[in-house]
Amino acid sequence: MLKLWGRPNSICTQRVLWACAEADVEWHLELASATMGPDGHVSSGAAPYGHVNSNSYRAMNPNGTVPTMDDDGVILWDSIAIVAHIATKYGPQTLYNQAPDVFSRSLQWMCWTNEHLEPLLHTLVMELVRLTPEQRNPAALEIARNKTISELALIEQQLTGRAYLAGDIFSMGDIPAGATVHRWLLFELDRPAMPNLENWQARLQDREAFQQHIAPRQFHL
Ligand SMILES: N[C@@H](CCC(=O)N[C@@H](CS)C(=O)NCC(=O)O)C(=O)O
């Protein structure tokens, strides 16, 4: 069974759990984190799940981040790499239609999400959910809100005349961006209408894997 370390409210962990569900892979999740625990974020005094600073964890993942995967001795520590591993080994049909061009375009959108969206969403979740009111910085929140809207305009454009990011069928390329955009929409910040993006979200929300691992509000708010 595929072994994972992470936490259900980590967007990077959610990507992996979504991919496992799409590819019908059995997994076991060990709760792990330096920043979050059962009672919330360390900034409000909560104890983290831990594990990530142990020598054995650092030997698998020297970054001390989550998620980490051990699939029968194959150890990986980046959610994009883990999703790509699950896709090629267990779900080539579901996750990239067995087509090399779909695989590459999906990977492109996964990398784009990590580089362009994730740092902004990290600021938003810290400012809106995890920091205590005294620790918050409204100016940082406003900058991140505006930049997120600019970045999402690329998704809105890409989805013109296309149902999914890598083409007309669902692929692994929809997973990281789909989870992040779901969190963004839950924040209910001021934003312009983006009909292509909203219709794409509605299509993703119909998927059972999304309902299991992404939809629950407590994984975001
Ligand atoms: N690029 C990495 C980023 C890993 C990362 O920063 N993970 C976050 C959670 S989404 C983390 O480890 N946060 C601190 C913690 O929970 O200890 C990936 O995609 O897996």
The ligand as a Gaussian input file, in Angstrom:
#p B3LYP/6-31G(d) Opt

LIG

0 1
 N        6.529000      22.143000      -3.662000
 C        6.174000      21.321000      -2.535000
 C        5.739000      22.226000      -1.403000
 C        5.637000      21.472000      -0.093000
 C        5.065000      22.354000       1.006000
 O        5.498000      23.506000       1.203000
 N        4.102000      21.798000       1.739000
 C        3.441000      22.554000       2.792000
 C        2.000000      22.099000       2.931000
 S        1.053000      22.415000       1.452000
 C        4.153000      22.277000       4.114000
 O        4.950000      21.354000       4.228000
 N        3.855000      23.112000       5.118000
 C        4.484000      23.031000       6.408000
 C        4.052000      21.887000       7.265000
 O        2.887000      21.452000       7.230000
 O        4.910000      21.454000       8.061000
 C        5.079000      20.332000      -2.960000
 O        4.375000      20.622000      -3.958000
 O        4.932000      19.269000      -2.343000

